[in-house]
Amino acid sequence: MKKIAAVAGLVVVAALGGTSAAGDGIDQHEVSQEQYQTLIGQCQYANTARARTQCREEVKVRYRIGKTDTSLDCRTFSGVTVCGTLRLSKAERQCTEESTEQGVSFRRAEVECYAFS
């Protein structure tokens, strides 16, 4: 069982593009407390329980609280704030495409389809 967990952890790190660093094994990206809370909070919109859990685990592996990252892409539409790259389901990608074809900006469509589809 421990081998499976270790391999799963390595797969997550590899999938996230994690790099090795002396000490903790992962070079985490530093973000503010508010940015970290947004990243964790946006996981509630993932479309399955498994996707929500995976999202939260990826945030914990990839980010750590420190100073504000001014280059982190955070945006708010329809009362929903998200940061970074969203992992959209097939239906959410289709929703985004349809919305942009109707004139909605990509960034708005992406957030709204992620949160409300």
C-alpha positions in Angstrom: 0.0 0.0 0.0 2.8 2.4 0.8 4.4 1.7 -2.6 1.1 2.6 -4.3 0.9 5.9 -2.3 4.5 6.8 -3.1 4.0 6.1 -6.8 0.8 8.1 -6.8 2.5 11.0 -5.2 5.3 10.9 -7.7 2.8 10.9 -10.5 1.0 13.9 -9.1 4.3 15.8 -8.8 5.4 14.8 -12.3 2.0 15.8 -13.7 2.3 19.2 -12.1 5.7 19.7 -13.4 7.2 19.7 -9.9 11.0 20.0 -9.6 13.3 18.5 -7.1 14.8 20.7 -4.5 17.2 19.9 -1.6 15.3 19.4 1.6 11.5 18.9 1.0 11.7 17.2 -2.5 9.4 19.8 -4.1 10.0 23.4 -5.1 6.7 24.9 -4.1 5.3 28.1 -5.6 4.9 30.9 -3.1 1.6 32.7 -2.9 -0.2 34.9 -0.4 -2.6 33.6 2.2 -5.5 35.1 0.2 -4.2 33.5 -3.1 -3.8 30.2 -1.4 -7.3 30.3 0.0 -8.7 31.2 -3.4 -6.8 28.2 -4.9 -8.2 25.8 -2.3 -11.6 27.4 -2.5 -12.0 27.1 -6.2 -11.7 23.3 -5.9 -15.3 23.2 -4.7 -16.3 23.8 -8.2 -14.6 20.7 -9.7 -17.4 18.5 -11.1 -16.8 15.3 -9.1 -15.8 14.4 -5.5 -12.6 12.8 -6.9 -11.8 15.9 -8.9 -12.3 18.2 -5.9 -10.0 16.0 -3.7 -7.4 15.9 -6.4 -7.6 19.7 -6.9 -7.0 20.3 -3.2 -4.1 17.9 -3.1 -2.5 19.5 -6.1 -2.8 22.9 -4.5 -1.2 21.6 -1.3 1.7 20.0 -3.2 2.2 22.9 -5.6 1.8 26.0 -3.5 2.9 27.4 -0.1 1.9 30.5 1.8 4.4 33.3 1.7 4.5 36.5 -0.3 2.0 37.6 -2.9 2.6 36.3 -6.4 1.8 39.3 -8.7 2.1 37.0 -11.7 -0.5 34.5 -10.6 -3.5 34.8 -13.0 -6.5 35.5 -10.6 -9.8 36.7 -12.0 -13.4 37.1 -10.7 -16.6 36.7 -12.8 -20.1 36.3 -11.6 -19.0 36.4 -8.0 -16.5 33.5 -8.5 -12.8 34.1 -8.0 -10.2 31.6 -9.4 -6.5 31.7 -9.8 -4.2 29.8 -12.1 -5.0 27.3 -14.8 -8.4 25.6 -14.4 -8.7 21.9 -15.2 -11.9 21.8 -17.2 -14.0 18.6 -17.8 -15.0 17.8 -21.4 -18.5 19.4 -20.7 -16.9 22.5 -19.2 -14.6 22.9 -22.2 -17.6 22.5 -24.6 -19.5 25.1 -22.5 -16.5 27.5 -22.7 -16.3 27.0 -26.5 -20.0 27.6 -27.0 -20.0 30.7 -24.8 -17.0 32.3 -26.6 -18.8 31.6 -29.9 -21.7 33.7 -28.5 -19.4 36.6 -27.7 -18.5 35.9 -24.1 -14.8 36.5 -23.4 -12.7 33.3 -23.0 -11.7 34.2 -19.4 -15.3 34.8 -18.3 -16.6 31.8 -20.1 -14.0 29.6 -18.5 -14.8 30.7 -15.0 -18.5 30.6 -15.4 -18.5 27.1 -17.1 -16.1 25.8 -14.4 -18.3 27.1 -11.6 -21.8 26.7 -12.9 -21.7 23.7 -15.4 
